[in-house]
Amino acid sequence: ADAGWEVRTAGLLRLDQRHQIATFADFCNECGNCDVFCPEDGGPYVLKPRFFGSREEWERHAALDGFFVRLDSSAGAAGETEVYGRVDGKQFHLRVEGDKASFSGDGFALELDRKAPSVRPRGRADGVVDLTYYHILELVLEAIVTSGDVNYVSV
């Protein structure tokens, strides 16, 4: 209750390519055929982000990094949207509604302002919270929602 938050900047989160290739995990049997046709180095089924079609599939494949995005299209732009993410084996959950976000993971649960997430976060944390993962989940959400493309994740 008497503790405050200390914000430290340690490095940059960079995206070097505008166009990113991902794998829709529900359709992938990890056969390796995509590696032959992929315009980038490395097999998409190994190196590229995975998207799952349901939270159940995301949870069932707990050994694989990837994302499940739940869009509430019935509520319009102000509707609640969620991203479940596993990055480097660590699980995170982001729930957004308008300019407010809830971001949680192992040992923390925070309420953030999406426009300034490191300014006055509220909640609990057992130790250091790396907001890099928050930004990754926000970028995933932005790519899915604002791309305008209809795909297996956005419908």
C-alpha positions as CSV (number, residue, x, y, z in Angstrom):
1,A,0.0,0.0,0.0
2,D,2.9,2.4,0.7
3,A,5.0,1.2,-2.2
4,G,5.0,3.1,-5.5
5,W,6.0,2.2,-9.0
6,E,9.4,2.8,-10.5
7,V,9.6,3.0,-14.3
8,R,12.8,2.1,-16.1
9,T,13.4,2.1,-19.8
10,A,15.8,-0.7,-20.9
11,G,16.1,-1.0,-24.6
12,L,13.7,-0.7,-27.6
13,L,11.0,-2.9,-29.0
14,R,11.6,-2.9,-32.8
15,L,9.6,-4.2,-35.7
16,D,11.9,-4.1,-38.7
17,Q,9.3,-5.3,-41.3
18,R,5.9,-3.9,-42.0
19,H,4.6,-7.1,-43.4
20,Q,4.8,-10.0,-41.0
21,I,4.0,-13.7,-41.7
22,A,2.2,-15.7,-39.0
23,T,0.9,-19.3,-38.7
24,F,-2.8,-20.1,-38.1
25,A,-2.0,-23.0,-35.7
26,D,-5.4,-24.7,-36.1
27,F,-4.5,-25.5,-39.7
28,C,-0.9,-26.4,-39.2
29,N,0.4,-29.9,-38.7
30,E,4.0,-28.8,-38.6
31,C,4.8,-30.8,-41.8
32,G,7.4,-28.3,-43.0
33,N,6.0,-27.8,-46.5
34,C,5.6,-24.0,-45.9
35,D,9.4,-23.7,-45.3
36,V,9.9,-24.4,-49.0
37,F,7.6,-21.6,-50.2
38,C,8.2,-19.0,-47.4
39,P,9.8,-15.8,-48.7
40,E,11.7,-15.3,-45.4
41,D,14.3,-17.4,-43.8
42,G,13.1,-20.0,-41.4
43,G,10.0,-22.2,-41.4
44,P,6.9,-20.3,-40.5
45,Y,5.7,-23.3,-38.4
46,V,8.8,-22.9,-36.3
47,L,9.7,-19.3,-36.1
48,K,6.6,-17.2,-36.9
49,P,3.9,-16.2,-34.4
50,R,1.1,-18.7,-34.1
51,F,-2.5,-17.7,-33.9
52,F,-5.1,-20.0,-32.4
53,G,-8.8,-20.1,-33.4
54,S,-10.0,-20.6,-29.8
55,R,-8.9,-20.1,-26.3
56,E,-9.2,-23.9,-25.7
57,E,-6.7,-24.6,-28.6
58,W,-4.3,-22.0,-27.2
59,E,-4.5,-23.6,-23.7
60,R,-4.2,-27.1,-25.2
61,H,-0.9,-26.2,-26.9
62,A,0.7,-24.8,-23.7
63,A,4.2,-25.8,-25.0
64,L,3.9,-23.5,-28.0
65,D,4.2,-19.7,-28.1
66,G,1.3,-18.0,-29.7
67,F,-1.8,-15.9,-29.4
68,F,-5.6,-16.1,-29.2
69,V,-7.5,-12.9,-30.0
70,R,-11.2,-12.6,-28.9
71,L,-12.9,-9.7,-30.6
72,D,-16.3,-8.5,-29.4
73,S,-17.7,-7.4,-32.7
74,S,-21.2,-7.1,-31.4
75,A,-20.3,-4.1,-29.2
76,G,-18.6,-2.1,-32.0
77,A,-15.4,-0.2,-31.5
78,A,-16.0,0.2,-27.7
79,G,-16.5,-3.5,-27.1
80,E,-14.2,-5.6,-24.9
81,T,-11.4,-7.3,-26.7
82,E,-8.9,-9.8,-25.3
83,V,-5.6,-11.2,-26.3
84,Y,-4.1,-14.3,-24.7
85,G,-0.4,-14.5,-25.4
86,R,2.4,-16.9,-24.7
87,V,5.8,-15.4,-25.5
88,D,9.1,-17.1,-24.6
89,G,7.0,-19.6,-22.6
90,K,5.5,-16.8,-20.4
91,Q,1.7,-16.4,-20.4
92,F,-0.1,-13.0,-20.5
93,H,-3.6,-11.8,-20.8
94,L,-4.6,-8.4,-22.1
95,R,-8.2,-7.1,-21.9
96,V,-9.0,-3.8,-23.5
97,E,-12.1,-1.7,-23.5
98,G,-11.8,1.8,-25.0
99,D,-8.7,3.5,-23.5
100,K,-8.5,1.1,-20.5
101,A,-6.5,-2.1,-20.3
102,S,-6.1,-4.9,-17.9
103,F,-2.8,-6.7,-18.2
104,S,-1.9,-9.8,-16.2
105,G,0.6,-12.5,-16.0
106,D,2.5,-14.7,-13.5
107,G,2.7,-12.6,-10.3
108,F,0.9,-9.5,-11.5
109,A,-2.4,-7.9,-12.5
110,L,-2.5,-4.3,-13.6
111,E,-5.0,-1.7,-14.8
112,L,-3.4,0.6,-17.3
113,D,-4.2,3.6,-19.5
114,R,-3.6,2.5,-23.0
115,K,-2.4,5.9,-24.1
116,A,0.3,6.0,-21.3
117,P,0.6,2.5,-19.8
118,S,3.7,3.2,-17.7
119,V,2.1,6.3,-16.1
120,R,0.4,5.5,-12.8
121,P,-0.5,1.8,-13.3
122,R,-2.8,0.3,-10.6
123,G,-2.9,-3.2,-9.3
124,R,-0.5,-5.7,-7.8
125,A,2.9,-7.0,-8.7
126,D,5.1,-9.5,-6.9
127,G,8.2,-8.0,-8.5
128,V,9.3,-6.4,-11.8
129,V,6.7,-6.2,-14.6
130,D,8.2,-6.0,-18.1
131,L,5.7,-4.0,-20.2
132,T,7.5,-5.2,-23.3
133,Y,4.9,-8.0,-23.3
134,Y,2.1,-5.6,-22.9
135,H,3.3,-3.7,-26.0
136,I,3.6,-7.0,-28.0
137,L,0.0,-7.9,-27.2
138,E,-1.2,-4.4,-28.1
139,L,0.7,-4.6,-31.4
140,V,-0.9,-8.0,-32.1
141,L,-4.3,-6.6,-31.4
142,E,-3.7,-3.5,-33.5
143,A,-2.5,-5.6,-36.4
144,I,-5.7,-7.8,-36.3
145,V,-8.2,-5.1,-35.6
146,T,-6.9,-2.3,-37.8
147,S,-5.5,-4.3,-40.7
148,G,-9.0,-4.2,-42.4
149,D,-8.2,-7.7,-43.7
150,V,-10.7,-10.5,-43.2
151,N,-8.8,-13.6,-42.0
152,Y,-9.2,-16.6,-39.7
153,V,-8.3,-14.5,-36.6
154,S,-10.4,-11.4,-37.4
155,V,-13.7,-13.1,-38.0
